[in-house]
Amino acid sequence: MRNLLLPLFLIPWLVYGQSIHYSPGTLYTGLGAYSHQFTQSFSFLANQAALGNISRTSAGAYAEQKYGLKALSLYTATAAMPVKRGGVGITMQYAGLGDFNESQLGLAYGKNLGRVNLGIQCNYNMMHIAGFGNDGAIGVEVGCQWQVTSAVVTGFHVINPVGGHFRIHPEEKLAAVYQFGAGYEVSKQLFLSAELTKEENRAVNVQAGLQYVLAPDRLFVRTGITTATTSPYIGMGWQWKNCRADVCVRYHPQLGLTPGLLLLFYGKQKTEQ
């Protein structure tokens, strides 16, 4: 059954060229975007304004094998570094195999303006299809966040609101995505997050998740769900000194399990200026 459904799943890849950025993997890696305590180098993939809260340099890599199929593998590498009242981030992503694959290079910047953070990211998206060659498109993302209270952060994230057309086939374009998100730091151990997403030509999707720290600065669990496909996910991470490793799995009712692995490395904590 999974092999019969797979061609239908690949249709949106060919039509919109949006599978890399708006990937379900971002649900897990970007969970701390609307937070101060849980922000790291992957957070800006969910909202570039999160770079305004970066307090130390971090870099990491994430890999997943969608539904256990090698042809649907996704690899993401990120790095983020704090600068004066803000931060910069870079990302490299690759999905697929030799006959069909997508890749993306992105550069992002976020600025802390007090109770408001602003962010922007420029991407170069590339697509390769055997027999058709290569094509590329430039995409833009913008994000903003508001510090409602000391524990609550809300914000907007907009992906490719205009343009995003491919160079060789201008009739094809990157899908526009609009998101509203919020995060609530219940305590130093518990963080709750939710996002409302509207992708071009698709139904509204709700994503919700939480992170709970079982052992201070060591062991934690993450879990959540996306309503578009009723797909829950769960992960567990362990942090030791300046290193962190997560294992996670996402479940699709028809297509099965998607295992993932996340590795993170942190630099020294920056003092407030």
N, C-alpha and C positions, 0 to 999 in steps of 0.2 A: 504493500500500500504506500509506503514512504517513497519508493522509487517512482510510483505512478503520479504522486502529488508533486514531486520535485520539479518537473518542467513548469508547472503552474506557478511555483514559488519564484522561479527565475525570471518570469515575464517582467515584473517591476524593475529588475536590474537592467534589462535591456532598454526599457522605455524611459526611465528617469535617471539612470546613472547615479543613484543616491544611496546605494546599499552600504557604502563604507561609513559615511558620517552618521547617518541616522540608523545606526545598527543597534539591535537590542543589547549588544555588549556594553553600550554606553549606559544602560540602565544600572549596571553594576559598578562600572568604573567611575561614573560621574555622580555617584550617590551623594557625595559630600559637597556638591557645588553650592548649595544654599546653606552654608555653614561657615563658621570660623574655625572651630576645633578640628573638623574632619577634612579640611581642604588639602589637596595635594596636586601633583602634576597632571592627573587625569581630570580634575574637576572642571578645567576650562573647556573641555569638550562638550560639557552640558550647558555652560554659560561662561563666556569669556570674562565677564565682570568678576568672576571668582578670583581672577588673578590679582585683584586689588587687595585680597585677603592673604595672599601668599606671604608667609613669614620666614621661610627657609627654602633653599634650593632643593628640588627633588626631581628624580628621573625614574622612569620605569618602563616596563614592557608588559603587554597583555596579549595572550593568544587564546583563541577558541576554535573548536572544530564543530561547526554548526550541524546539529543532528547526527554527529559522529561521522560525517562525510568529509574526506580530505579535500574534495573539490570546493567545499564551502568554508575553508579555513580563513580566519581573519587574524592579522597580526598588527598590533598598534604599539608604537613607541612614542613617549612624550618626555619633555623636560620643561621645567618651569623655574624661574629665578626671580627673586624679589628685587625691585629697583625702588628708588625713592617714591614712597606713597603709591606703589603699584607693583606690577610684575609683567614679565614677558614669558611667552611659552611657544614651544615648537612641537609639531606632531608629524609623524610619518605613519601612514597606514597602507596595508596591502591586503587584498582579498582575492581569493580564487586560485587558479593554477595557470599553466602555460597557455591553454587554448582560450580561456576567458579569464581576465583578471582586471581589477581596478586598483588604483593606488592614488594616494593623496599626500601632498605636502602642504603644511599650514603654518602660518606665523601669526601669533596673537599678542595683544597687549591689553592690560587692564589697569584702570586708574581708580584710586581711592579718593573720593571727594568728601569724605566725612561720613555721613549717613547714607550716601549714594555711591555706588560703584558703576563705572562704565567700562565696556570692553568691546573690542573689535578683532576680527580674524579674517585673513585673506588666505584662500586655498587655491591650489592648482590641482585639479582633478584629472586623472588620466585613465583611459579605458583601452584595453586591447582585446580584440576578438579575432580569432584565427580565421583567415580568409577575407577579413575586412580591414585589417590594419589597426593603427592607433589613432586615437582622437583625444582632445583635451578641452577643458573648460575652466574658466576662472570663477570662483565662487566667493561670496562675502557673507560673514556672519556678524551680527551685533548683539550685544547683551547689556542689560542693566539690572541692578539689584538695589533694594531698599532695606535698610536696617530698621525694621518697624519697632522692635524692642531689643533688649540685649540678648534675647533668646530666639527671636523670630526674624527671618529674612525672606523676602519675596522678590520676584523679578520676572523679566521677560527675556526671551531669547528668540531671535529671528534669523533664519537660515535662507540665503538666496532669495530675498524678497523681489529682486528684479534681475534680469539678465541671466547669467549662468548658461548661456548657449554654447554648444560644442563648436569647435573651430571648423571641422570638415563637414559636419552635418548640423548646420545651425537650426534645423527644425527640431532637433532634440535638445532638451535643456535639463538642468538640475532642478529637482523638485523644490518648491518653496515650503518651508516648515515654520510654524508659529507655535511658541510654547510659553506657558505661564507656569512658574514653579514657586514653591514655598518650602521652607525648612524650619523645624522647631527643635532646638536643643533643650530637651526636657531636663537633662542633667549632664554631667561629664561622662556618664555611662550610656545614655540613651539619646539617639537622634532620629527624628521622623522627617520624611520628605515626601512630597507629592508634586506631580507635573501633569498639566493638561496640554495635550499636543494635537495640533491640526496640521496634517501633511496634505499637500496639494493632491486633490482627487481621491482622498481617503477619508474614512470616517474619523471622528474625534476619538482620541485614545487617552486613557488615564493611566498613569504610572505612579505607583506608591511603593515606598520602601522604608526600612529602618535599619539602623546599626546599633548593636548593643555590646558594650565592652564587658566581658566576663571577668577578666583579670586586668587591673589597671596597667595601661601601657604595654600589654602583652597580647592576650587572646580576645578576639571579638567575633561576632557573627553578623551577617547581613542577610536580609531576606526582603522579598517584595514581589510585585505582580504587575503585569501589563494587561489591560482589559481588551486590547485589540485582538489578541489571540488567546486570551485567558491563560497566559503563560507565567507561572510562578518561577522564582529563582531563589536560590539560597547559597550562601558562601561562608567560609570560615577563614580567618586570617590570624597570623602570628607575627608580632613585631619583636625583634631582638636588636637592641641598640639602634643603629641607623638603617636597619634592613627590615623589610616586611615581605611576607609571602602569603598569597591568598589562593585558595582553590574554590571554584564555584561551579554550579550546574544550573541550567535553565531547562524547563520542561515544556514541550509543545504537545497538546493533546493528540494530534495526528502524526506528527513527524518525529517525536521522541525527544531525547536528551541532547543538550549542548554543553559539553564540559569546557571549562576555562581555567586559565592559570595567570595570576598577576604577580609581578615582582616589582618592588619599589625600593629606592635608595634615597636617603635623606642627607642633606648637608647640615651645617651648624645652624642653630636658631639665631635669627637676626633680632637684635634689640630694637625697641621702638625709638624712633627719632623725633 
